[in-house]
Amino acid sequence: MMSLQTIFLLSSFLYPQKIYASAETSLKKSIEDPYKNWVVAVHSSNPLVSLSKVELRRILLKQKLFWSENNRAVPLFLEPSHEKFNEFSRLFLGFNSSQYPRFWIEQKFTKGLTKPKEGDVSSLIKLIGILKGAIAVIPEKEWNKLERPSVKSIKLISNE
């Protein structure tokens, strides 16, 4: 009777492509895109269909204030007590939990900017449906559970 090691060695010589392809697939699955669990939501009248990660960050941090000449961008954030807030802050803002409040205090005193409105997912969806310039990043699991009249998702694209 052959051992498992012997079978593996024999099969790797006879079918090397299958083993390498299987290993590559396993590796890809283990390194998942952290952004795929998030949805970028905007008012349904917003003409955008996609946005780069860099552009999204600029809007969320109020470095870009307008979508167009007359349409102000209104970023909305998950409330800091939300279980996914730290992940949101790290991925989309580039902050850890202690940097987030400091950044907005600095922005208020240096540029007169206030931090975006914060709320639970349901409140954010309602606000996006009312405010034509609104944008928020929502956990995908919660996005899929809610009715979203006047709200659509846009594709988040890589910066490359």
C-alpha positions as CSV (number, residue, x, y, z in Angstrom):
1,M,0.0,0.0,0.0
2,M,1.3,3.5,-0.9
3,S,1.5,6.3,1.6
4,L,-0.1,9.7,0.9
5,Q,3.3,11.2,0.5
6,T,4.2,8.7,-2.3
7,I,0.9,9.3,-4.0
8,F,1.4,13.1,-3.9
9,L,4.9,12.8,-5.3
10,L,3.8,10.6,-8.1
11,S,0.9,12.8,-9.0
12,S,3.1,15.9,-8.9
13,F,5.3,14.3,-11.6
14,L,2.4,13.1,-13.7
15,Y,0.1,16.1,-13.3
16,P,2.2,19.1,-12.2
17,Q,-0.2,21.7,-13.8
18,K,-3.1,20.5,-11.7
19,I,-1.2,20.7,-8.4
20,Y,0.2,24.1,-9.1
21,A,-3.2,25.4,-10.3
22,S,-4.8,24.1,-7.2
23,A,-2.2,25.7,-4.9
24,E,-2.5,29.0,-6.8
25,T,-6.3,28.9,-6.4
26,S,-6.0,28.2,-2.7
27,L,-3.5,31.1,-2.3
28,K,-5.8,33.5,-4.1
29,K,-8.8,32.6,-1.9
30,S,-6.7,33.1,1.2
31,I,-5.7,36.6,0.1
32,E,-9.1,38.2,-0.4
33,D,-9.8,41.8,-1.4
34,P,-10.9,43.5,1.8
35,Y,-12.9,46.1,-0.2
36,K,-15.2,43.5,-1.6
37,N,-17.2,43.4,1.6
38,W,-18.2,47.1,1.2
39,V,-20.6,49.0,-1.0
40,V,-20.2,52.6,-2.1
41,A,-23.7,54.1,-2.1
42,V,-24.8,57.3,-3.8
43,H,-28.2,59.0,-4.7
44,S,-29.7,57.3,-7.8
45,S,-29.5,60.6,-9.7
46,N,-25.7,60.7,-9.4
47,P,-24.3,59.9,-12.9
48,L,-21.2,58.1,-11.5
49,V,-20.9,54.3,-12.2
50,S,-17.5,53.9,-10.7
51,L,-15.0,55.7,-8.5
52,S,-11.3,55.0,-7.7
53,K,-10.2,54.3,-4.1
54,V,-8.1,57.5,-4.2
55,E,-11.0,59.7,-5.4
56,L,-13.3,58.1,-2.8
57,R,-10.9,58.9,0.0
58,R,-10.6,62.5,-1.2
59,I,-14.4,62.9,-1.1
60,L,-14.7,61.2,2.3
61,L,-12.0,63.4,3.8
62,K,-13.5,66.5,2.3
63,Q,-10.5,67.2,0.1
64,K,-12.9,67.2,-2.8
65,L,-16.0,69.1,-2.0
66,F,-18.0,69.0,-5.2
67,W,-19.2,66.3,-7.7
68,S,-19.6,69.0,-10.3
69,E,-20.0,72.8,-10.3
70,N,-23.3,73.0,-8.4
71,N,-23.5,69.6,-6.8
72,R,-21.8,69.4,-3.4
73,A,-20.4,66.0,-2.3
74,V,-21.9,65.0,1.1
75,P,-19.9,62.2,2.8
76,L,-21.7,60.2,5.4
77,F,-20.0,57.8,7.8
78,L,-20.9,54.8,9.9
79,E,-21.2,55.8,13.6
80,P,-17.9,55.0,15.5
81,S,-19.8,52.5,17.7
82,H,-20.7,50.4,14.6
83,E,-18.8,47.0,14.7
84,K,-17.3,47.7,11.2
85,F,-16.3,51.3,11.9
86,N,-12.6,50.6,12.6
87,E,-12.3,48.5,9.4
88,F,-14.0,51.3,7.5
89,S,-11.7,53.9,9.0
90,R,-8.6,51.9,8.2
91,L,-9.5,50.9,4.7
92,F,-11.2,54.0,3.3
93,L,-9.7,56.9,5.4
94,G,-6.3,55.4,6.3
95,F,-6.9,56.0,10.1
96,N,-6.8,53.9,13.1
97,S,-9.5,54.6,15.8
98,S,-7.4,57.1,17.7
99,Q,-6.4,59.1,14.6
100,Y,-10.0,59.6,13.4
101,P,-11.2,62.1,16.0
102,R,-7.9,64.0,15.9
103,F,-8.0,64.4,12.2
104,W,-11.4,66.1,12.3
105,I,-10.5,68.4,15.2
106,E,-7.4,69.5,13.2
107,Q,-9.6,70.0,10.1
108,K,-12.1,72.2,12.0
109,F,-9.3,74.5,13.4
110,T,-7.2,74.7,10.2
111,K,-9.8,74.6,7.4
112,G,-13.1,75.1,9.1
113,L,-14.3,71.7,8.0
114,T,-16.6,69.6,10.2
115,K,-16.6,65.8,10.3
116,P,-19.3,64.1,8.2
117,K,-22.6,63.1,9.7
118,E,-22.5,59.7,11.3
119,G,-25.3,57.2,11.7
120,D,-26.4,53.6,11.5
121,V,-26.7,52.0,8.1
122,S,-30.5,52.5,7.9
123,S,-30.1,56.2,8.7
124,L,-27.3,56.6,6.1
125,I,-29.4,55.0,3.4
126,K,-32.4,57.3,4.2
127,L,-30.1,60.3,4.0
128,I,-28.6,59.2,0.7
129,G,-32.1,58.9,-0.7
130,I,-32.8,62.5,0.3
131,L,-29.5,64.2,-0.4
132,K,-28.5,64.1,-4.1
133,G,-24.8,64.7,-3.3
134,A,-24.6,62.1,-0.5
135,I,-22.1,59.2,-0.5
136,A,-21.4,56.5,2.1
137,V,-19.6,53.3,2.4
138,I,-21.8,50.5,3.7
139,P,-21.0,47.0,4.8
140,E,-22.3,44.7,2.1
141,K,-24.1,42.3,4.4
142,E,-26.2,45.2,5.7
143,W,-26.7,46.8,2.3
144,N,-28.3,43.5,1.1
145,K,-30.8,43.5,3.9
146,L,-32.3,47.0,3.3
147,E,-34.7,48.6,0.9
148,R,-32.9,51.4,-0.9
149,P,-35.3,53.7,-2.8
150,S,-33.4,56.4,-4.6
151,V,-30.1,54.9,-3.7
152,K,-27.6,53.0,-6.0
153,S,-24.2,51.4,-5.6
154,I,-21.2,52.4,-7.7
155,K,-18.2,50.3,-8.5
156,L,-15.0,50.9,-6.5
157,I,-12.0,50.6,-8.8
158,S,-8.4,50.1,-8.2
159,N,-6.0,53.1,-8.4
160,E,-3.7,51.3,-10.9
